């Protein structure tokens, strides 16, 4: 998870019912000031990003239908193979997983903020039976739909993906890390809505307050491609922990996680560094656990944080030299 503060989700209140609209508005919120100089490099063919944006728009317009790779490919006139590869490379998850996460997120919202029967919600989410819906819902949310409804706490697995339609080529992105300022908070929260699939049970208001605190203590870092945040991290001198680490899905092949880790480790003065993430085999994990292991983190104790099963991962100082071998 690597959350600044993991807490309960969104309680069933009038203001919280507006979360999805608020999050979407934040995706189009104030663009930050670009703080990275572009280096030389060949311009990208950005037409594929326009095409993926069209695919996402189609999915959003048909969320309450039974969707599949074949259905979407036929609708946008692509081969299944080409669409699968292009979507996965761009969004960071397969089209199947994206659709599933989006439909389950909408179903979870209905469970908390409506009185519709579970079977009706299951059908709306594209499932043919309540049993099938309950099985996949529990594997992702760690609660049955009935339990989730009773708890009256909503959190999203996946919000609508918002692409950077004009990214720089990999060799043109300057991996300059800088300390976040309070003026960066709107962009930070916009970024969180994009990478929220890696942070179950995120409490939006608590996270915002913790971001402010980390910024004031110079323990919050960012990286940009022009005005787009492509990575963010927050850490604690006191605890020797990385409390938040996320990379924009379009830039996950650029080595940004390693760049942040290389920046943070010297600041923690050779201490053991910890981070928390999904447990092994958690179907809700978008690949975060494997990325931390690739960066050299090793398994530590199992945890349950605010009702969600997690695991602490640690990076020992003596292991730093071979993290990337």
Secondary structure, 3 states (H helix, E strand, C coil): CCCCCECCCEECCCCHHHHHHHHHHHHCCCCCCCCCCCCCCCCCCCHHHHHHHHHHHHHHHCCCCCCCHHHHHHHHCCCHHHHHHHHHHHHCCCHHHHHHHHHHHHHHHHHHHCCCCHHHHHHHCCCCCHHHHHHHHHHHHCCCHHHHHHHCEECCCCCCCCCCCCCCCHHHCCCCCEECCHHHHHHHHHHHHHCHHHCCCECHHHHHHHHHHHHHCCCEEEEEECCEEEEEEEEECCCCEEEEEEECHHHCCCCHHHHHHHHHHHHCCCCCEEEEEECCCCCCCCCHHHHHHHCCCEEEEEEEECCEEEEEEEECHHHHHHCCC
